[in-house]
């Protein structure tokens, strides 16, 4: 029997929760730090901004679970803010280190387009967020939103680029992520996206 806590409660849906406040604060803070880094042409500021983004992203999710305020609205806001912070860091990084432009471009295409589509697909089912996609398809969940999958998609690329400075390694990882995400996309399209029932007509 499925755990009912994985399913969304329409009466609990709202924009303002402790988790979304944390999301917005970390988004603005990380964005400002990245902009300072680009303006001063100092990588350190960008790395600090990336750290604030990652720490805040972990905290808002933990807060939502601890205080039982996970909402579909919050999940979508978190996804949007993730991509803003991600783009701010990587575009700033490529602006400071031009040899990283190609791997960063491939990675951003993967994260901002393919992964975003996959992540938004949870809205076709009555679950709270992609973290519960195992209720729909366990294989797609394991490849995309399990803890190891999240770590590979969000942190491995950045860490290896920063530590090694090898653009070709970053490019190889980014291409690999595109391949994995395209496979997941194929599975999702084979699964099909349910269309919500039409609302009953009201008398005019």
C-alpha positions as CSV (number, residue, x, y, z in Angstrom):
1,X,0.0,0.0,0.0
2,X,1.5,3.4,-1.0
3,X,2.5,5.8,1.7
4,X,-0.2,8.5,1.5
5,X,2.3,11.2,2.6
6,X,3.9,11.0,-0.8
7,X,0.7,12.4,-2.4
8,X,-0.3,16.1,-2.6
9,X,-3.0,17.5,-0.4
10,X,-4.8,20.3,-2.3
11,X,-5.9,21.9,1.0
12,X,-2.2,22.3,2.0
13,X,-1.0,23.9,-1.2
14,X,0.2,27.5,-0.6
15,X,3.1,29.6,-1.7
16,X,4.5,30.9,1.6
17,X,6.0,28.2,3.8
18,X,9.2,28.2,5.8
19,X,10.8,26.1,3.0
20,X,9.9,28.6,0.2
21,X,11.2,31.5,2.3
22,X,14.6,29.6,2.7
23,X,14.5,29.0,-1.1
24,X,14.0,32.6,-1.9
25,X,16.7,33.8,0.6
26,X,19.3,31.4,-0.7
27,X,18.5,32.2,-4.3
28,X,19.0,35.9,-3.8
29,X,22.1,35.5,-1.7
30,X,23.7,33.0,-4.1
31,X,22.8,35.2,-7.1
32,X,24.3,38.3,-5.5
33,X,27.5,36.5,-4.6
34,X,27.9,35.2,-8.2
35,X,27.3,38.7,-9.6
36,X,30.0,40.1,-7.3
37,X,32.3,37.4,-8.5
38,X,31.8,38.3,-12.1
39,X,32.0,42.0,-11.4
40,X,35.3,41.6,-9.5
41,X,36.5,38.8,-11.8
42,X,37.2,36.7,-8.7
43,X,36.4,32.9,-8.8
44,X,36.2,32.8,-5.0
45,X,33.0,34.7,-4.9
46,X,31.4,32.4,-7.4
47,X,32.5,29.3,-5.4
48,X,31.0,30.8,-2.2
49,X,27.8,31.6,-4.2
50,X,27.7,28.0,-5.3
51,X,28.2,26.8,-1.8
52,X,25.3,29.0,-0.5
53,X,23.1,27.6,-3.3
54,X,23.9,24.0,-2.4
55,X,23.6,24.5,1.3
56,X,20.3,26.4,0.9
57,X,18.9,23.8,-1.5
58,X,19.6,21.1,1.1
59,X,18.1,23.2,3.9
60,X,14.9,24.1,2.2
61,X,14.1,20.5,1.3
62,X,15.0,19.3,4.9
63,X,12.8,22.1,6.4
64,X,9.9,21.0,4.2
65,X,10.1,17.4,5.4
66,X,10.8,18.3,9.0
67,X,7.8,20.6,9.3
68,X,5.6,18.8,6.9
69,X,5.2,21.7,4.5
70,X,6.1,20.0,1.2
71,X,3.9,21.4,-1.5
72,X,3.8,21.2,-5.3
73,X,4.1,24.9,-5.5
74,X,7.2,24.8,-3.3
75,X,8.7,22.1,-5.5
76,X,8.3,24.1,-8.7
77,X,9.7,27.3,-7.0
78,X,12.7,25.3,-5.8
79,X,13.3,24.0,-9.4
80,X,13.1,27.5,-10.9
81,X,15.4,28.9,-8.3
82,X,17.9,26.0,-8.7
83,X,18.2,26.8,-12.4
84,X,18.7,30.5,-11.8
85,X,21.5,29.9,-9.3
86,X,23.0,27.2,-11.5
87,X,23.0,29.5,-14.5
88,X,24.5,32.4,-12.5
89,X,27.4,30.3,-11.3
90,X,28.2,28.5,-14.6
91,X,27.9,31.5,-16.8
92,X,30.1,33.5,-14.4
93,X,32.5,30.6,-14.3
94,X,32.7,30.4,-18.1
95,X,33.1,34.2,-18.3
96,X,36.2,34.0,-16.1
97,X,37.6,30.9,-17.6
98,X,36.8,30.9,-21.3
99,X,38.0,27.4,-21.9
100,X,35.1,26.1,-19.9
101,X,32.5,27.7,-22.3
102,X,31.8,24.5,-24.2
103,X,31.3,22.0,-21.3
104,X,29.3,24.6,-19.4
105,X,27.1,25.2,-22.5
106,X,26.4,21.5,-22.8
107,X,25.7,21.1,-19.1
108,X,23.3,24.1,-19.0
109,X,21.4,22.6,-22.0
110,X,21.1,19.4,-20.0
111,X,20.1,21.0,-16.7
112,X,18.0,23.9,-17.9
113,X,16.1,22.1,-20.7
114,X,16.1,18.3,-20.5
115,X,16.3,17.9,-16.7
116,X,13.8,20.7,-16.2
117,X,11.2,19.0,-18.4
118,X,11.8,15.7,-16.6
119,X,11.5,17.4,-13.2
120,X,8.2,19.2,-14.1
121,X,6.7,16.0,-15.3
122,X,5.7,15.1,-11.7
123,X,2.9,17.6,-12.0
124,X,1.0,15.1,-14.2
125,X,0.5,12.9,-11.2
126,X,-0.8,13.7,-7.7
127,X,2.6,13.4,-5.9
128,X,4.2,16.2,-3.9
129,X,7.5,16.4,-5.9
130,X,9.9,14.5,-8.1
131,X,11.3,13.1,-4.9
132,X,8.3,10.7,-4.8
133,X,8.4,9.7,-8.5
134,X,9.1,6.2,-7.4
135,X,5.3,5.9,-7.0
136,X,5.0,6.4,-10.7
137,X,8.1,4.8,-12.2
138,X,11.0,3.6,-10.0
139,X,13.5,3.3,-12.8
140,X,13.1,7.0,-13.8
141,X,13.2,8.0,-10.2
142,X,16.5,6.1,-9.5
143,X,18.2,7.7,-12.6
144,X,17.1,11.2,-11.8
145,X,16.0,11.9,-8.2
146,X,17.6,9.3,-5.9
147,X,20.4,10.8,-3.8
148,X,23.2,9.4,-5.9
149,X,21.6,10.6,-9.1
150,X,21.1,14.1,-7.6
151,X,24.7,14.2,-6.5
152,X,26.0,13.3,-9.9
153,X,23.7,15.8,-11.7
154,X,24.2,18.7,-9.4
155,X,27.7,18.5,-7.8
156,X,30.0,16.1,-9.6
157,X,30.3,18.3,-12.7
158,X,31.1,21.5,-10.8
159,X,33.5,19.9,-8.3
160,X,35.6,18.2,-11.0
161,X,35.8,21.4,-13.1
162,X,36.9,23.4,-10.1
163,X,39.4,20.8,-8.8
164,X,40.9,19.6,-12.1
165,X,40.4,22.5,-14.4
166,X,40.1,20.0,-17.3
167,X,37.6,21.3,-19.8
168,X,37.6,18.0,-21.7
169,X,36.6,16.0,-18.6
170,X,33.8,18.4,-17.9
171,X,32.6,18.1,-21.5
172,X,32.7,14.3,-21.3
173,X,30.6,14.4,-18.1
174,X,28.2,16.9,-19.5
175,X,27.7,14.8,-22.7
176,X,27.2,11.7,-20.5
177,X,24.5,13.5,-18.5
178,X,22.7,14.5,-21.7
179,X,22.7,10.9,-22.8
180,X,21.3,9.7,-19.4
181,X,18.7,12.4,-19.4
182,X,17.6,11.6,-23.0
183,X,17.2,7.9,-22.0
184,X,15.1,9.0,-19.0
185,X,13.1,11.3,-21.3
186,X,12.4,8.4,-23.7
187,X,11.2,6.3,-20.7
188,X,8.9,9.1,-19.6
189,X,7.4,9.6,-23.1
190,X,6.8,5.8,-23.3
191,X,5.1,6.0,-19.9
192,X,3.0,8.9,-21.1
193,X,1.9,12.0,-19.3
194,X,-1.7,11.8,-18.0
195,X,-4.0,14.7,-18.9
196,X,-6.1,16.0,-16.0
197,X,-9.9,15.5,-16.4
198,X,-11.8,18.5,-17.7
199,X,-13.6,20.6,-15.2
200,X,-17.4,20.3,-15.2
201,X,-19.2,23.0,-17.1
202,X,-20.8,25.6,-14.9
203,X,-24.1,27.3,-15.7
204,X,-23.6,30.7,-17.3
